[in-house]
Amino acid sequence: MTARCAVYGTGSWGTAFAMVLADAGCQVSLWGRRPALVDAINTTRRNPEYHPGLELPANVTATADPALAARDAELVFITVPSQTLRGNLAEWAPLLRGDAVLVSLMKGVELGTAKRMSEVIEEVAKTGPDRVAVLSGPNLAPEIADRQPAASVVACRDDAVARRIQAACHTAYFRPYTNTDVVGCELGGAVKNVIGLAVGIADGMGLGDNTKASLITRGLAETTRLGLAMGADAHTFAGLAGMGDLVATCSSPLSRNHTFGTNLGRGMSLAETIAVTRQTAEGVKSCESVADLARRHGVDMPITETVVDIVHNGKPPVVAVRELMSRSAKSER
């Protein structure tokens, strides 16, 4: 498919996904907030900060001008830290084509409002759900940048729009599937970051595979409970946007959230861990908004609450794990 696309965000995932779109035949305008980085991308065909070894295709151009990035773009992909989306999009929305489809590549829940990224996009851009989509799945950016085989899910209420986005990013190494369950796909991507923190904490504490397997499985149960309460399809959580993304995040050293959790489990403070973390670990802030979302829907999410206690309330991991394990016994179902 030949389409004109804009990608807002020159971070690790934004850069890698711009490559995917270009490899699929699209013309891609990549927006970045720092002119020096934009100039480096245009001059060297490389992003020296995130993917210095990746030569970007010729049909990717970078700009620090959001209006230039938006010009004639049919598909607009947004990959900025989730807590900055509202402010950024308020600036960008007036620049976009009236019929542009907005695609969230973000995995978070907004603090304060407990809104999913697609909800923020609909509200700020004043557009309907048929023009808003999400892309989620086990997509560790360094592996995508190496063009290693990977799959993902494009979700939109309008299946035809999802298939249009699917065609725009389908390559020999990147296989997107479609889904109409936007709620489920977004929750899978947001909550897996929180569970990734929990598994990382367990790794940092020196706990073994039984612990990790238990956290992954029960974390998926928490995610599914919340999803069902919000009208999602349970089958979504057994797919790429659910289990697939969760497994990748909880098992890979490339995962920012897993690495962040590991440092906490080793005894580093929140401030110390933030200081040594180069990229945004979405689960650090989203654990609070996910817990807020769960409370609003009356859903019990003990692993999520435990992560909040460790990350934001200063509870020692060993104490938090002991309290989690001492909860009253119950049926698995």
Secondary structure, 3 states (H helix, E strand, C coil): CCCEEEEECCCHHHHHHHHHHHHCCCEEEEECCCHHHHHHHHHHCCECCCECCCCCCCCEEEECCHHHHHCCCCEEEECCCHHHHHHHHHHHHHHCCCCCEEEECCCCECCCCCCEHHHHHHHHHCCCHHHEEEEECCCCHHHHHCCCCEEEEEEECCHHHHHHHHHHCCCCCEEEEEECCHHHHHHHHHHHHHHHHHHHHHHHCCCCHHHHHHHHHHHHHHHHHHHHHCCCCHHHHHCHHHHHHHHHHHHCCCCHHHHHHHHHHCCCCHHHHHHCCCCCCCHHHHHHHHHHHHHHCCCCCHHHHHHHHHHHCCCCHHHHHHHHHCCCCCCCC
